[in-house]
Amino acid sequence: MDILALLADGFWVALQPQNLLLVVLGVTVGLFIGAMPGLGSVNGVAILLPMTFLVPPTGAIIFLGAIYYGAMYGGAISSIMLGIPGASTAVATTFDGRPMALQGNADRALVTAAIASFIGGTISVLLFTFFAPPLANVALAFSSPEEFSLMLLAFATFIGLGGDDIPKTLFSICIGLVMSSVGLDLISGQPRMIFFGLPGFFHGIHFLVLAIGIYGIGEILWTVESSKGGMKLSQATLTLRRIIQGIKTTKETFKATVMGSFLGYFVGILPAAGATPGSLMAYGVAKSLSKNPETFGKGNPNGVAAPEAANNAASTGSMLPMLTLGIPGSPTTAILLGGMVIWGLEPGPMLFVEHKSFVWGLIASLYVANLFALLINVAFIPAFVWVLKLPFTILAPIIFILCIVGGYAPTQDMHDVWLMLIFGVVAYLMRKLDYPMAPAVLAIVLGPLAETSLRQSLLISDGSFSVFFDRPIACVFMIIAIALFALPVLNLIKKRLMHKTHG
Amino acid sequence: MRTADLVMAIAMAFLSIALMWKSAELPIGWIPEEGPGGGAFPFWLSTGMLVCSIWIILRWIRRTSPPSRSSEPYMDKGSLVLFLIGAGALTAMVGSIHIIGVYGAIPLFLIFYMRVIGNHSWLMTTCLAVITPVVTFFFFEIALKITLPKGLTEPLFYPLYDMFL
């Protein structure tokens, strides 16, 4: 019952006029960003984080949380209308959403997507409400060895489950951690990694500089290149009657939606997985559970509902480890976590003890955001479709300017703006060669904590790594982490053996 | 694509070595009573980067990664032009902030981008080139109290400061 009382307090925070306004604004902005081809929640949150310095931390995270949610809804719009995923999280939505649009059922696909997102969001926030406090309680007992092994586990998920090129993923993790170590040594206070004696390096490399570089500048350069061809926009006629008809038919997709919600939520908790694989898996499962799987890919509404429910559920899922353990479950939550540090809040289980109104305000605002996202989405579909017609040559320079000014704001140093530009260009060039970028962002956010916990652990044990195996919880994390690191190697050996027996 | 993959891996290998060398400025070994030295964390991670780069190069030689097998160009001519114009314009904008400030650089960048790349009408371009810096000023300088760099244009803002701050 305690939880319900806390949640009620949270609603009191979330329903404050200013916070309510921020939810509505955040959801609307998120829907727009999600609807723009190529841009998703992570880009929106990275580019707009500096703007939130205007409001108190609770308002800021409520706004960014609402953007996260809105973008998950919005991603479906461009998937369905253009056949181009609005964000990678909405890739699976194109499989059946696009065929539906081409058959003249664009409106139905949009309504199905919105309602599935709503159900996915609601189920996942409920799960979140009841999972988070006990998990945070467990995490309160963690000390540095547990913290470090947990972080290692987070990085290991990228190797074992990320599905990207392994040396390139490892490289991305390492470079992110090295960048986090620039500045002053946390323990001795000595300056380190001060390149060319530039004073700008003394305050370290701010995570936002890397995040805006990669997800702002790098991403726009990428989108400018990939959207140079013409796009074909589908027609959608929306009347109240057709919307109500659409709502009535959601009964058929209810099973797929609920399945997608649970799957998405649990996949979303894993740092490397998140909304994109979650929605692809939900699509796969919905297809294999269906009585007529051959209709998938040809405009089956279940193929829209399952991934859309999953990607919204995953976005809530990824907040669970961020708030309870201080380990982000997705690149977007990594940026939110970094934001919390800027606002002077220490992420992790202590939040549930020391900043109750912040945590529960955020949780309650997710319920509110979810409702508003549905209403705004359905009511303003024509406006979002109009966004798709907006030429990218207007959006791109404005987003570039937002990046440059936003990158200057946190430290107010032109040095960081240059650094951000370099990161953006290099990230774009590396991404073309399949270097994953999300691990580096996670690493730069977690780096300082990872280093401190590692050094403290080693100090406790006088330099022996056995400290990570002597303690039961740390040992479990370490074993899972090692197993995840070994997974690709085992797969490779299996493949070779299969090859031999067949050949 | 194949050449680019190798060039990037070699460049990153050199970067790793430079980072290893740089982090070795602080002690990288064990200091009694203090634990690992200040340089240890970045040093061993840079070593990790180097190992990964060598691994990537080995995979390139054995042609086991997709980019190392790809015969497609890394960037075709159109993409290269777009990339060079985009990145070049951004660099020019950031550089010009030092001289003419944010409020000089933003309109110039917008005019260049919208006219040259976007072929938008002068009316549209002018509107955005005027509105964007005004919104930026009110949001950052007035609401957030973050002073953006103004370079030579600083004196022009004195009356505005008097009015709003």
Interface residues (C-beta under 8 A of the other chain):
Chain A: M51 F53 L54 D165 P167 K168 L170 F171 C174 I175 L177 V178 S181 D185 I187 S188 Q190 R192 M193 F195 I217 I220 L221 V224 E225 K228 P391 T393 I394 A396 P397 I398 F400 I401 I404 V405 Y408 A409 Q412 M414 V417 W418 L421 G424 V425 Y428 L429 M430 K432 L433 D434 Y435 E451 L454 R455 Q456 L458 L459 G463
Chain B: M1 A4 D5 M8 M12 L19 K22 S23 E25 L26 W30 E34 G35 P36 G38 G39 F41 P42 L45 S46 G48 M49 C52 S53 W55 I56 R59 S65 P66 P67 Y74 M75 G78 S79 L82 F83 G86 A87 L90 T91 M93 V94 I97 H98 V102 I106 F109 L110 Y113 M114 I117 G118 N119 H120 M124 L128 T132 T136 F139 F140 A143 L144 I146 T147 L148 P149
